[in-house]
């Protein structure tokens, strides 16, 4: 581990450091990162190729404040994104987009993203869906990077681990509630659909599949729409 070099709390500003991450604003979704990352990933995703596995890695500078107790000149200055795209037989839909955030074995902040698609699917036919879910996933996973580790934000509250593996326990866990809220804000910014409508539609799909009961979906809805970053 390199020696820690803590940044000053204020760089010529009278504003508190934590206020530069404006989580309480309903329009905030880490736009300074999400939009330029999205632009690069879109170019890669829609590169005209056949049914084959493709993979790319990008490195990005981290522009947001980091908790002084976690800050390190090396580990807190950037993060990388690995994206893979590949065909998968028997998907439940034509395209599935997923992500995961954490650190590598070398403690480097990292986001893994996957786009799976049914063989023969033309990605360009699903442009709006892909971009909306890409933006949602990027914002969601970037928020996870701020909850723990070398990019943890100042004043991030303690987030207890969830107690079980059910959908209800996952969706209402302390770390996932705010990440989903941020993700739906990001998706709404692209689609123009209010975040609460997107949430209702999302939960309805789980109910249609029999993965969530009506009471459990209502609990998740209340947890997400009632969450406050203040």
C-alpha positions as CSV (number, residue, x, y, z in Angstrom):
1,X,0.0,0.0,0.0
2,X,1.4,3.4,-0.9
3,X,1.6,6.0,1.9
4,X,-1.6,8.0,2.2
5,X,-1.6,11.6,1.2
6,X,-4.8,13.2,2.4
7,X,-6.3,16.0,0.3
8,X,-7.3,19.3,1.9
9,X,-11.0,19.5,2.6
10,X,-11.3,22.8,0.7
11,X,-9.5,23.9,-2.4
12,X,-10.1,27.6,-2.4
13,X,-13.8,27.2,-1.8
14,X,-16.0,28.0,1.2
15,X,-18.3,25.2,0.3
16,X,-18.2,21.9,2.3
17,X,-16.6,19.1,0.4
18,X,-19.5,16.8,0.6
19,X,-21.8,19.3,-1.2
20,X,-20.0,18.8,-4.5
21,X,-21.7,15.4,-4.7
22,X,-25.3,16.7,-4.8
23,X,-27.1,13.5,-4.0
24,X,-30.1,15.4,-2.6
25,X,-30.8,17.0,-6.0
26,X,-33.4,14.8,-7.9
27,X,-31.5,15.5,-11.1
28,X,-28.1,14.3,-9.9
29,X,-26.7,11.0,-11.3
30,X,-22.9,11.6,-11.5
31,X,-23.4,13.2,-14.9
32,X,-19.7,14.4,-15.0
33,X,-18.7,10.7,-15.3
34,X,-21.8,8.9,-16.7
35,X,-22.2,11.0,-19.9
36,X,-18.6,10.9,-21.2
37,X,-18.3,7.2,-20.3
38,X,-21.6,6.5,-22.1
39,X,-20.3,8.2,-25.2
40,X,-17.3,6.0,-25.4
41,X,-19.2,2.8,-24.6
42,X,-21.8,3.5,-27.2
43,X,-19.2,3.8,-29.9
44,X,-17.9,0.4,-28.8
45,X,-21.3,-1.3,-28.5
46,X,-22.5,-0.3,-31.9
47,X,-19.3,-1.0,-33.7
48,X,-20.7,-3.1,-36.6
49,X,-19.6,-6.7,-36.0
50,X,-21.2,-10.2,-36.1
51,X,-22.1,-12.6,-33.3
52,X,-18.9,-12.7,-31.4
53,X,-17.5,-11.9,-28.0
54,X,-16.0,-8.5,-27.7
55,X,-14.4,-6.9,-24.7
56,X,-12.9,-3.5,-23.9
57,X,-11.3,-1.7,-21.0
58,X,-11.4,2.0,-20.2
59,X,-9.7,4.1,-17.5
60,X,-11.3,7.2,-16.2
61,X,-10.2,9.9,-13.7
62,X,-12.3,10.2,-10.6
63,X,-13.6,13.8,-10.3
64,X,-15.5,13.6,-7.0
65,X,-14.4,14.1,-3.4
66,X,-13.1,11.0,-1.4
67,X,-13.3,10.4,2.3
68,X,-9.9,11.6,3.7
69,X,-9.7,8.4,5.8
70,X,-9.8,6.4,2.5
71,X,-8.0,8.7,0.1
72,X,-4.8,7.5,-1.5
73,X,-3.0,9.3,-4.3
74,X,-2.8,6.1,-6.4
75,X,-6.0,4.1,-5.6
76,X,-8.3,7.1,-5.3
77,X,-7.4,9.0,-8.5
78,X,-9.1,6.8,-11.1
79,X,-11.1,3.7,-11.9
80,X,-11.5,1.3,-14.8
81,X,-14.5,-0.1,-16.6
82,X,-14.4,-3.5,-18.3
83,X,-17.3,-4.1,-20.8
84,X,-18.0,-7.4,-22.6
85,X,-20.6,-8.1,-25.2
86,X,-21.5,-11.6,-26.3
87,X,-24.3,-13.8,-27.6
88,X,-26.2,-16.1,-25.2
89,X,-28.7,-18.8,-26.1
90,X,-32.1,-18.9,-24.5
91,X,-32.1,-15.4,-23.0
92,X,-35.5,-14.4,-21.6
93,X,-35.4,-11.3,-23.8
94,X,-33.3,-10.1,-26.8
95,X,-30.8,-8.2,-24.6
96,X,-29.7,-8.2,-21.0
97,X,-27.4,-5.5,-19.5
98,X,-25.8,-6.0,-16.1
99,X,-23.1,-4.5,-14.0
100,X,-21.0,-5.0,-10.8
101,X,-18.7,-2.6,-8.9
102,X,-15.9,-3.2,-6.5
103,X,-12.1,-3.5,-6.5
104,X,-9.7,-5.7,-8.3
105,X,-7.2,-8.0,-6.5
106,X,-4.8,-5.1,-6.5
107,X,-7.4,-2.8,-4.8
108,X,-8.1,-0.8,-7.9
109,X,-11.7,0.5,-8.3
110,X,-13.5,-1.3,-11.0
111,X,-16.8,-1.7,-12.8
112,X,-17.6,-4.8,-14.8
113,X,-20.4,-4.5,-17.3
114,X,-22.0,-7.1,-19.6
115,X,-24.3,-7.0,-22.5
116,X,-25.8,-10.3,-23.4
117,X,-27.9,-10.8,-26.5
118,X,-29.7,-13.5,-28.4
119,X,-27.7,-14.8,-31.4
120,X,-28.8,-12.9,-34.5
121,X,-30.0,-9.8,-32.6
122,X,-29.1,-6.5,-34.3
123,X,-28.0,-4.2,-31.4
124,X,-28.8,-1.2,-33.5
125,X,-32.5,-2.2,-33.5
126,X,-32.5,-1.7,-29.7
127,X,-30.6,1.5,-29.5
128,X,-32.9,3.4,-27.1
129,X,-33.3,0.4,-24.7
130,X,-29.5,-0.2,-24.6
131,X,-28.6,3.4,-24.0
132,X,-31.3,3.9,-21.3
133,X,-30.1,0.7,-19.5
134,X,-26.5,1.6,-20.0
135,X,-27.0,5.0,-18.4
136,X,-29.0,3.5,-15.5
137,X,-26.3,0.8,-14.9
138,X,-23.4,3.2,-15.0
139,X,-24.9,5.6,-12.5
140,X,-26.0,2.7,-10.3
141,X,-22.5,1.1,-10.2
142,X,-20.7,4.5,-9.9
143,X,-22.7,5.1,-6.8
144,X,-21.6,1.8,-5.4
145,X,-18.0,2.9,-5.8
146,X,-18.7,5.8,-3.5
147,X,-20.0,3.6,-0.7
148,X,-16.8,1.8,0.2
149,X,-13.2,1.4,-0.6
150,X,-10.7,3.9,-2.2
151,X,-13.4,6.1,-3.8
152,X,-15.7,6.2,-0.7
153,X,-17.3,9.7,-0.5
154,X,-17.1,11.9,2.6
155,X,-19.9,11.4,5.1
156,X,-21.1,8.2,3.5
157,X,-23.3,6.5,6.2
158,X,-22.6,3.1,7.6
159,X,-24.3,0.5,5.3
160,X,-25.1,-2.8,7.0
161,X,-25.0,-5.9,4.8
162,X,-28.3,-7.5,3.9
163,X,-29.5,-10.4,5.9
164,X,-30.8,-12.7,3.1
165,X,-30.8,-13.4,-0.6
166,X,-34.5,-12.8,-1.5
167,X,-35.4,-10.2,-4.1
168,X,-37.1,-8.2,-1.3
169,X,-34.0,-8.2,0.9
170,X,-31.7,-7.4,-2.1
171,X,-33.8,-4.5,-3.4
172,X,-34.3,-3.0,0.1
173,X,-30.8,-3.4,1.4
174,X,-29.0,-0.3,2.6
175,X,-26.5,-0.1,-0.2
176,X,-28.9,-1.0,-3.0
177,X,-31.8,1.5,-2.3
178,X,-29.7,4.6,-3.0
179,X,-28.0,3.0,-6.0
180,X,-31.3,2.1,-7.6
181,X,-32.6,5.6,-7.0
182,X,-29.6,7.1,-8.7
183,X,-29.9,4.6,-11.6
184,X,-33.6,5.5,-12.2
185,X,-32.7,9.2,-12.2
186,X,-30.1,8.6,-14.9
187,X,-32.5,6.5,-17.0
188,X,-35.2,9.2,-16.6
189,X,-32.8,11.8,-17.9
190,X,-32.5,9.8,-21.2
191,X,-36.0,8.6,-21.7
192,X,-37.9,11.6,-20.3
193,X,-40.1,9.2,-18.3
194,X,-40.5,10.1,-14.6
195,X,-38.4,8.0,-12.4
196,X,-41.4,6.8,-10.4
197,X,-43.1,5.5,-13.6
198,X,-39.8,3.7,-14.5
199,X,-39.7,2.1,-11.0
200,X,-43.3,0.9,-11.2
201,X,-42.7,-0.6,-14.7
202,X,-39.5,-2.3,-13.4
203,X,-41.3,-3.9,-10.4
204,X,-44.2,-4.9,-12.6
205,X,-41.9,-7.0,-14.7
206,X,-40.8,-8.9,-11.6
207,X,-44.4,-9.4,-10.6
208,X,-45.3,-10.6,-14.0
209,X,-42.5,-13.2,-13.8
210,X,-43.8,-14.3,-10.3
211,X,-40.5,-13.2,-8.7
212,X,-42.2,-10.6,-6.5
213,X,-45.5,-10.6,-4.7
214,X,-47.7,-7.5,-4.7
215,X,-46.9,-6.8,-1.0
216,X,-43.2,-7.2,-1.6
217,X,-43.2,-5.0,-4.6
218,X,-45.1,-2.3,-2.6
219,X,-42.4,-2.4,0.1
220,X,-39.7,-1.9,-2.5
221,X,-41.6,0.9,-4.2
222,X,-42.0,2.7,-0.8
223,X,-38.3,2.1,0.0
224,X,-37.1,3.6,-3.3
225,X,-39.5,6.5,-3.7
226,X,-39.3,7.4,-0.1
227,X,-35.5,7.4,0.1
228,X,-33.9,10.7,1.1
229,X,-30.2,11.6,0.7
230,X,-30.6,14.7,2.9
